[in-house]
């Protein structure tokens, strides 16, 4: 195994681990400072004790913005594994995908103050964070372009896993575009702390991250339980969640543009916001219905553990990665005897392997003069 032969999910997990290692100590130190202030009376954040509350915001967001990518980077990796399998095509731009993952991990540490444009931060300093917030959209756009290009003209196999993977791309585009608005300090004056922020954040970090999780569960369920989840229930779950998620969060953008603030439990005291009551009612009903569709997933999951269709072949999806070369019911260590050697990259789809298959496993040695997509 070399760096150029690592699956994208491994790269995404690697970048996530780096972010966790560097960001988590900051929130731990911040909590210790809060304890010192509350218990020992050391003025750090409390202005009545000579502290600076904006310092707490800086420390909080320096940790909390990278955490956003801790939630979504693993989903990037999951989607990067599933789309090639069900498009029957190599992932487009493997190296660009890897560098975009690493770039997102790096840039996530230098954009935290875009959450603080209304906190009294110097507007000239805000310009720095505006620029890098817009720059972080570039590697995200690279990933979206490469996913769509991989799907384009592919031999698509639409099942629950691939539908949730495609749904993830849709949600990430929708939520990512609204982030460009919020990353502009001038526009954020109008948008800050409105329902526009709620809609943006939850489409990207809530719905999209969950879509990645659902796609991964449907895809790798046979590796966990040697059975498949029910496809009919899976598709019902997908369409109910997809339509429901947009029904919840799409209207929020419009009421956010109108200035409706978040975190208010009632708007009856505000004459200008009263006529948004019906939209909020619609959003509430859509949220309840969408939650009900998640019960379909729960029932499907536990039913399939014992009653799902049995996995009868080692590699039911025709995938190239190593987990599908392990026995259906693996022993300790997954493979019996010596561990297999990785010979090529993880996305050799659309190529004959000499046995009538349209893929070549990572364990198949390279032929003389042959190079794989990982650059070997």
SULNOR-V177731 format. One record per residue. N is the residue number from 0. D_CENTER is the distance of its C-alpha to the mean C-alpha in Angstrom with 1 decimal. Layout:
<<N & D_CENTER> <N & D_CENTER>>
This chain:
<<0 & 25.7> <1 & 25.2> <2 & 22.4> <3 & 22.4> <4 & 22.2> <5 & 19.1> <6 & 16.3> <7 & 13.1> <8 & 11.4> <9 & 14.2> <10 & 13.7> <11 & 10.0> <12 & 11.5> <13 & 14.4> <14 & 12.9> <15 & 11.1> <16 & 14.7> <17 & 16.3> <18 & 14.5> <19 & 15.4> <20 & 18.9> <21 & 19.6> <22 & 18.1> <23 & 19.0> <24 & 22.8> <25 & 22.8> <26 & 22.1> <27 & 24.5> <28 & 27.2> <29 & 26.6> <30 & 27.3> <31 & 30.4> <32 & 31.6> <33 & 31.3> <34 & 33.4> <35 & 35.9> <36 & 36.3> <37 & 36.6> <38 & 38.8> <39 & 40.7> <40 & 40.9> <41 & 39.6> <42 & 38.6> <43 & 35.1> <44 & 33.2> <45 & 35.8> <46 & 37.9> <47 & 40.9> <48 & 41.0> <49 & 40.5> <50 & 36.7> <51 & 34.1> <52 & 31.4> <53 & 29.4> <54 & 29.1> <55 & 27.2> <56 & 24.8> <57 & 24.4> <58 & 23.8> <59 & 21.4> <60 & 19.2> <61 & 19.5> <62 & 17.8> <63 & 15.5> <64 & 13.9> <65 & 12.7> <66 & 11.5> <67 & 9.0> <68 & 7.5> <69 & 8.4> <70 & 6.1> <71 & 2.8> <72 & 5.2> <73 & 6.1> <74 & 3.8> <75 & 5.2> <76 & 8.2> <77 & 8.5> <78 & 8.6> <79 & 10.9> <80 & 13.1> <81 & 13.5> <82 & 14.2> <83 & 17.2> <84 & 18.6> <85 & 19.0> <86 & 19.9> <87 & 22.4> <88 & 21.9> <89 & 20.9> <90 & 17.6> <91 & 18.8> <92 & 19.1> <93 & 18.0> <94 & 19.2> <95 & 17.7> <96 & 14.2> <97 & 15.1> <98 & 16.6> <99 & 13.7> <100 & 11.5> <101 & 14.5> <102 & 15.3> <103 & 12.1> <104 & 12.9> <105 & 16.4> <106 & 16.2> <107 & 14.0> <108 & 17.4> <109 & 19.6> <110 & 18.2> <111 & 18.5> <112 & 21.6> <113 & 20.1> <114 & 19.8> <115 & 23.5> <116 & 25.2> <117 & 27.3> <118 & 28.2> <119 & 31.2> <120 & 29.6> <121 & 31.9> <122 & 30.9> <123 & 31.7> <124 & 29.2> <125 & 26.6> <126 & 27.1> <127 & 25.7> <128 & 22.4> <129 & 22.4> <130 & 22.9> <131 & 20.1> <132 & 17.6> <133 & 18.6> <134 & 18.5> <135 & 14.9> <136 & 14.3> <137 & 16.1> <138 & 13.8> <139 & 10.9> <140 & 13.6> <141 & 14.7> <142 & 11.6> <143 & 11.9> <144 & 15.6> <145 & 15.4> <146 & 13.4> <147 & 15.9> <148 & 18.8> <149 & 18.1> <150 & 18.2> <151 & 21.3> <152 & 24.5> <153 & 22.9> <154 & 24.6> <155 & 21.9> <156 & 21.9> <157 & 20.4> <158 & 19.7> <159 & 17.3> <160 & 14.7> <161 & 15.0> <162 & 15.1> <163 & 11.8> <164 & 10.4> <165 & 12.4> <166 & 11.5> <167 & 7.8> <168 & 9.4> <169 & 11.8> <170 & 9.8> <171 & 7.9> <172 & 11.5> <173 & 13.1> <174 & 11.3> <175 & 11.4> <176 & 15.1> <177 & 16.0> <178 & 14.7> <179 & 17.4> <180 & 19.9> <181 & 19.1> <182 & 19.0> <183 & 22.7> <184 & 25.0> <185 & 27.6> <186 & 25.5> <187 & 23.9> <188 & 27.4> <189 & 27.3> <190 & 23.7> <191 & 23.4> <192 & 23.1> <193 & 23.3> <194 & 21.4> <195 & 19.8> <196 & 17.7> <197 & 16.9> <198 & 15.8> <199 & 13.7> <200 & 11.9> <201 & 11.4> <202 & 10.3> <203 & 7.3> <204 & 6.7> <205 & 8.7> <206 & 8.8> <207 & 5.7> <208 & 4.0> <209 & 7.6> <210 & 7.9> <211 & 6.0> <212 & 8.2> <213 & 11.1> <214 & 11.0> <215 & 11.3> <216 & 14.0> <217 & 16.0> <218 & 15.9> <219 & 17.0> <220 & 19.1> <221 & 22.3> <222 & 21.7> <223 & 21.7> <224 & 24.5> <225 & 26.2> <226 & 25.8> <227 & 23.7> <228 & 22.2> <229 & 24.1> <230 & 22.9> <231 & 24.7> <232 & 23.2> <233 & 19.7> <234 & 20.3> <235 & 21.8> <236 & 18.8> <237 & 16.5> <238 & 19.0> <239 & 19.7> <240 & 16.1> <241 & 15.4> <242 & 18.7> <243 & 18.7> <244 & 15.4> <245 & 16.9> <246 & 20.2> <247 & 19.0> <248 & 17.2> <249 & 19.0> <250 & 22.3> <251 & 21.0> <252 & 20.8> <253 & 24.5> <254 & 25.7> <255 & 23.8> <256 & 25.6> <257 & 28.7> <258 & 28.2> <259 & 27.6> <260 & 26.5> <261 & 24.0> <262 & 25.1> <263 & 28.5> <264 & 29.4> <265 & 32.1> <266 & 33.0> <267 & 36.6> <268 & 38.1> <269 & 36.8> <270 & 38.7> <271 & 36.3> <272 & 33.4> <273 & 35.3> <274 & 34.8> <275 & 31.1> <276 & 31.8> <277 & 31.5> <278 & 28.0> <279 & 26.9> <280 & 28.7> <281 & 26.9> <282 & 23.5> <283 & 24.6> <284 & 25.9> <285 & 22.7> <286 & 20.7> <287 & 23.3> <288 & 23.3> <289 & 19.5> <290 & 19.7> <291 & 22.5> <292 & 20.5> <293 & 18.4> <294 & 21.8> <295 & 22.1> <296 & 19.1> <297 & 20.8> <298 & 24.1> <299 & 22.9> <300 & 21.3> <301 & 24.4> <302 & 26.9> <303 & 25.4> <304 & 25.8> <305 & 29.5> <306 & 30.3> <307 & 27.7> <308 & 28.9> <309 & 29.7> <310 & 28.2> <311 & 31.3> <312 & 30.1> <313 & 28.4> <314 & 26.0> <315 & 25.6> <316 & 22.9> <317 & 24.7> <318 & 22.0> <319 & 22.8> <320 & 20.9> <321 & 22.9> <322 & 21.8> <323 & 23.5> <324 & 26.7> <325 & 27.2> <326 & 29.6> <327 & 28.6> <328 & 29.6> <329 & 29.1> <330 & 31.4> <331 & 30.8> <332 & 29.1> <333 & 27.8> <334 & 30.4> <335 & 34.2> <336 & 36.1> <337 & 35.0> <338 & 31.3> <339 & 30.7> <340 & 30.4> <341 & 27.6> <342 & 29.4> <343 & 26.9> <344 & 23.3> <345 & 20.7> <346 & 20.8> <347 & 24.4> <348 & 24.3> <349 & 27.0> <350 & 29.7> <351 & 32.5> <352 & 32.9> <353 & 36.6> <354 & 36.2> <355 & 35.1> <356 & 31.3> <357 & 29.0> <358 & 27.0> <359 & 28.0> <360 & 26.8> <361 & 25.8> <362 & 29.1> <363 & 31.3> <364 & 33.2> <365 & 33.3> <366 & 36.5> <367 & 38.9> <368 & 37.6> <369 & 34.3> <370 & 31.1> <371 & 27.5> <372 & 24.5> <373 & 23.5> <374 & 26.7> <375 & 29.2>>
